[in-house]
Amino acid sequence: MSQCPSSCLELSTTVFLTRLWGFPVSQVLDPLVYGDYPHEMQNCTGLELPRFSAREKELLRSTSLDFIGINHYSTFYVRDCIYSACSYGCNRPIQGFLETTAERDGTPIGQPTGKARFFVVPRGMENVIDYVKQRYNNMIMFVTENGFASPIRENEQMEDLLQDLNRVKYHKVYLSALASAVRNGANVHGYFVWSLMDNFEWADGYDSRFGLYYVDQASLERSPKLSARWFNNFLTNYSASHSNKEEFRKNSVGKRDNVSLITSISKAKEVEAS
């Protein structure tokens, strides 16, 4: 258990949640929007935080943002290190005395993906959009990254990689959560899939495959996966002629639902505009 200043010892669940959101999200956005670090950080870390001068605060507040971009992939459970034992290094003021974990009682928070720390938890999309909406006066938002890394399997063939049904399901449930946030008034103007094609993923190299297009690393040939065809139909609301309509209907994973999702987003925007 960590030693924490008395100003940090909150028993209220509501206050704990504001601290939870304040560190990963508001520590970046609050200075840009309001000219200073969030109160949740100031109350927990006090003088350890850098201080903005009056001139710097005014400069930040006078410079308006065009939009807020949100990269969202997964959701975690959070342990409060003030009242619970946490892993070494997690009970620090700069982290809000919080530790994230993907399991509770040995059960993962959601379906695993190809990234060890990413799980399929679509409710997190609606939660983070709603938080940003409430805290930043419903400023224009774009989901700038959201994607699914296919689990790595030995001796997997190209045809297996092209039939990425789990990626289709991932984007469907996350877009559904996003549509729910929009219907509740969130000022979301766009959504970007990560990524268009399999690419170099930092420390993971080419092992993590997020793409809608498969890339042959030897020839660099690009082949559309099932998710690329699904996403194209989702965006265009276009029903093409197929020789095997039953197979296409199966692979499209509930096309009728996708049409309803597009309609719901459009109608939510119309209501907001009126």
WOJOCOR-V622084 format. One record per pair of residues at least 24 apart in sequence whose ideal C-beta (glycine too) atoms are under 6 Angstrom apart, sorted by the first residue. I is the first residue (numbers start at 1). J is the second residue. If there is no record, write none. Layout:
<<I | J> <I | J>>
//
This chain:
<<2 | 81> <2 | 91> <2 | 97> <4 | 82> <4 | 97> <7 | 43> <8 | 44> <19 | 96> <20 | 78> <21 | 131> <23 | 96> <31 | 60> <33 | 136> <35 | 60> <35 | 61> <44 | 93> <45 | 93> <48 | 93> <67 | 140> <67 | 142> <68 | 132> <68 | 139> <68 | 141> <69 | 142> <69 | 144> <70 | 143> <71 | 144> <71 | 145> <72 | 125> <72 | 128> <72 | 146> <73 | 118> <74 | 118> <74 | 119> <75 | 121> <75 | 124> <76 | 100> <76 | 102> <77 | 101> <77 | 104> <113 | 148> <113 | 149> <114 | 149> <114 | 150> <114 | 151> <114 | 152> <114 | 208> <115 | 149> <120 | 170> <122 | 173> <122 | 174> <122 | 177> <125 | 174> <125 | 177> <125 | 178> <126 | 177> <126 | 180> <126 | 181> <129 | 181> <129 | 186> <130 | 181> <133 | 186> <138 | 187> <140 | 187> <140 | 189> <141 | 188> <142 | 189> <142 | 190> <143 | 191> <144 | 192> <145 | 194> <146 | 174> <147 | 193> <147 | 194> <147 | 210> <149 | 208> <149 | 210> <150 | 209> <152 | 207> <161 | 214> <162 | 214> <162 | 225> <163 | 226> <164 | 225> <164 | 226> <164 | 227> <167 | 227> <168 | 227> <168 | 230> <168 | 253> <179 | 261> <179 | 264> <179 | 265> <182 | 265> <182 | 268> <183 | 268> <197 | 222> <226 | 251> <234 | 258> <237 | 262>>
//
